[in-house]
C-alpha cells in the first residue's frame, strides 16, 4: 500500500471511531419476575423503586418481564423456560414454587429468591452465608416463625382450645411449615384441624367448614395464595366471626 493511501485510510478510520462510540446504546438489563400468582402493584413498585435507587430505570437501561402461573407451575411448566429463552440477565423468583420452577429451567442465570421459608431445608442454597450455585436472596423465616405465630395467637385469644390450620398443598415448602405449626399446637395442648385451600372459593369453603367444626381460631400458613385472595379471606372471616392469623400480608 502506498504511503498516501495508508495515511488516508488511517485518517478515515480514526474519524469514524468517535461516531461509532456515539452510536453505541447503553446495555438494557433484562429482569424476569416469576411468581405463582399475580404480584400486587405494591410489590412490583417496590422492585422498580429499589432498582431505580441503584441506577436501573425501566425504559432506559432496564426492562422487567413479569410472568405468573395460572394454577401451578406443574400446569404451566413453560413459564420459567420462556424467561430463559428470552435471555433475561436475572430471574427474581417470588416464593418456593417459583424458585423450584426457575431452578429447573436454568443452572446458570442468577436467581434471586424472595419470600422463601427455609432455603437451606428446601435445597435452594448450601447455607445462608455461602449460598453457592446460582441462587441467592431472602428468607421470610416462615418455618421458624410458625410456632411463634401459634403462641401469639393463643395469647390474643386465651380461650383457644381448637385451632383450624389452612395450607396450600401445592406449595413444596408447606410440609416444613405445617410440621412446625403442628408441633407448636401440640405443645400447647390444643386440638387442630388441617384443611387445604389455594383459591378464593376454596378459602371460603375452608373457613366455613372450620367454623362448622367449632374451631376458636384459624391459622393460615404462609403462601402467595394468601396475598392473591386476602380480601376474600378477610370478608369470610368477618362473616363467620372466626379470629384469623396470617404469616404475612401485603396491600
N, C-alpha and C positions, 0 to 999 in steps of 0.2 A: 504494500500500500504506500502511495506517495505521501510525503510529509504533510502537504497541504490538505489532502483528503482525510488523513488521520486526525489532524487538528480540527477540521470541520466536524467530523463525526463525534469526536470527544466533546466539543463545544455544544453540539446539538444534544447529546445525551445528558450533559450536565445541566443544560437549560430545562430538560424535561423532568429531572428528578424532583424539583420543588413542586411542579404541577402534579406529579403522581402522588406526592406526600399529601398535598392539599386535597386530593380527590379521595383519599382513604377515609372510610367511615369508621366511627368507633364501634367496637365489638358490642353486640347486643347479647346480654346474658339471658339464657332461656331457662326459666324455672318452671318445673312441673309441680303442681299441687295435687296430691292424690288423697281422696277421702272416701270413707264407706257410706257417708250420707252427705247431702248438700251442706257445705260450710256456711256459717252465718256471715252476713255482711260485716259484722264487727270483727270476726276472725280474719277475713281477708284484708280488711282495712288495717288491722294491726300488723299483718305481714308486710303490706305495702309501706306502712309508716316506718317499720324497722329497717327495711331495705333502703328507703329514701334517706334515712339518717346516716347510712353508710355509703351514700353516693350512687345508689342504683335507683333510677327513676323510670317508671313504666312509660313507654312511648319514646324514650331517649336511648338508654342503654340497657333496658330491661323489658322482657316480656314474660307474662305469667300465664301458664296453660292450666286451667282448673278442670280436673276430672273427678267424678264421683260415681259410686256404684249404685245402681237401682236394684236393691235387693242385697246381694252378697257378691264378693269377688269370685266365688265359685261359679256364680251365674254369669258374671261378667269378667272372665279371665283376661280379656284383651286390653283392659284399660291401662294397666301398667306397661304392657308391651307397646301400646300405642305411644306412650310418652317416650319410651326408649327409642322407638323408631323415629320420633320427631327430633332426636338429638338434643334433648334437654341437657343442660350443664349440671343440674342438681334436681333431685326429687325431694320435696317436702311431703312426708307421709304422716297423716294425722290418724293416730290410734294404731293398735296392734294389727288389725286386719289389713290396713293399708301398707304397713311395713312388711308384713308377710308377702303381699302381692308384689311390692316393689323388689324385694329380695329375690323372688322367683324370676323376675324379669331381667335383673341385671346384677352382676357382681363387681362392676367397675364404676358405674356412675355413682357419685356420692349421694347417700340417702340421709336426710335429716329428719329424725323421728320427733313427733310431738304427741304428748298425752299418752304415753305408754306406761302401763302399770309397773312392770318389773322387766326391763330389757335384758337383764342377765338371765333370769329364770326362763324367759321366752327364747333365749338363744340368739338374740339380735346382736349382742356385744359380749366380749370376753369378760370385761369388768368395766365399772363406771369410769375409773381413772384412765384406763388404756383400752378403749373400745375395740381397736383393731378392725380389720375388714373395711367395708365401705359404708358402715352405718354409724352415725353419731346422733346426738340430740338430747332430748329432755325426757325425764320420767315424771309422771304425775303422782307416783308413790301410792297408787290406789291399793296395792296389795297390803302395804304396811298400814295404811290408814283405815282399812276396813274394820278392824277390831275397835279402833278408837271411835269410829263413826257410831257403832252399835252402843258403846259405853256412853257416849254423849247423848244419844237418842234416849237411852233409859233414864239419864239424869233429867232430861227435858220432860219425859213422860214417865214419872215414877210408878204409875200404875201398870206399866208394861208387863205383861205375862206371856203374850202370844204375839210373835213377830212374823210378818209376811216379808218375803225376800223375792224381788223381781230381777231376773237375769236375762241377758241375751245369749242363748246357747251358741249362736253363730260366731261370737267373739272368741278367738283362740286363747285369750288371756283369762277368760271367765272362770275356768276351773280353779286357777290360783286365787282369784279374788273371792270366789264363793267359799273355798276351803277356809280362808282366814275369817270370813264372816261367820260361818257356821261354828268355828271353834270359839269365837268370842261370844256368840249367843249361848252355846252350851256352858261356857264358863260362868255365865250369869244365871244359869239355871232356868232359862226360858224355853218355851216351845216355839217351833217355827214351821212355816210352810214356804216352799220354794215353787215359784211359777215362772214360766217363760213368756217373754214379750219382746218385740222389736219394732212393731208398727203401731200406729195410733190406735187402731181397732183392738190390737192385742193388749196394749196397755190398759185400755178402758175395760176390757173383759177381765184382765188380771186383777185390777183393783176392785172391781165389783165382786169377783169370786172370793178374794181375800176378805172383803167386807162381810160377805155372807158367812164366812167361816169364823167370824168373830175376832179377827186379829186386832190388837190395840195400836198397831203402827206398821208402816211398810218401809223397808229399806230398798232403794233402787240402786243396784250396783253399777259402777262406772262403765259407761258405754256411750258412743256417739249417738245412738238412737235416742238417748235422753235429751240431747240438745235439739235434735230434729223435732221431737214430739213434746217438748217441755210445756207448751201452753195447754195442750190437750190433757197431759198428765195432771197439771195443776187444776184444770177445770173439773176433772173426775174426782180428784182428791177432795176438792171443796164440796162437791155434790155428795160424796159418800161420807164426808167428815172424818176421813182417816188421816192422822198425822203421817207425814212422809219425810224421809231423809234421803238426800242426794249426796253423791261424792262431789259433784261439781255442776255448775250451771252457767250458761252464757246468755247474754241478751241477744 
